[in-house]
Amino acid sequence: MDRELQDEYWVIIQAKDMIGLPGALSGTTSVLVKLSDVNDNKPIFKDSLYRLTVSESAPVGTSIGKIMAYDNDIGENAEMDYSIEDDSRTFDVITNNETQEGIIILKK
């Protein structure tokens, strides 16, 4: 089953008594089965390359731009947490928990 393809199933359940004997009776009910999400999708960036520009005289803390990734999972499995690999420690990224965007800022 894959929640991203189909997140719920309706099934009919039947119960029978006295199976195979005369006078046997049965009843049915409908059951809705909803699939809960597991973290089985990786984040995908909206764009494969981002080009950002910042002035060399910009003060520390300046927001340089935003990046965006999305995930086909739902709920906490789709929440983003951005990090940056920057040996120069010139830039940082913070996550906007409301929009799920990453905001690149000038660190030094």
Stockholm file with secondary structure:
# STOCKHOLM 1.0

chainA/1-108         MDRELQDEYWVIIQAKDMIGLPGALSGTTSVLVKLSDVNDNKPIFKDSLYRLTVSESAPVGTSIGKIMAYDNDIGENAEMDYSIEDDSRTFDVITNNETQEGIIILKK
#=GR chainA/1-108 SS CCTTTCCEEEEEEEEESSTTSTTCCEEEEEEEEECCCCSCSCCEESSSCCCCCCCTTCCTTCEEEEEEEECSSCGGGGCCCCCCCCTTCCEEEEEETTTTEEEEEECC
#=GC SS_cons         CCTTTCCEEEEEEEEESSTTSTTCCEEEEEEEEECCCCSCSCCEESSSCCCCCCCTTCCTTCEEEEEEEECSSCGGGGCCCCCCCCTTCCEEEEEETTTTEEEEEECC
//
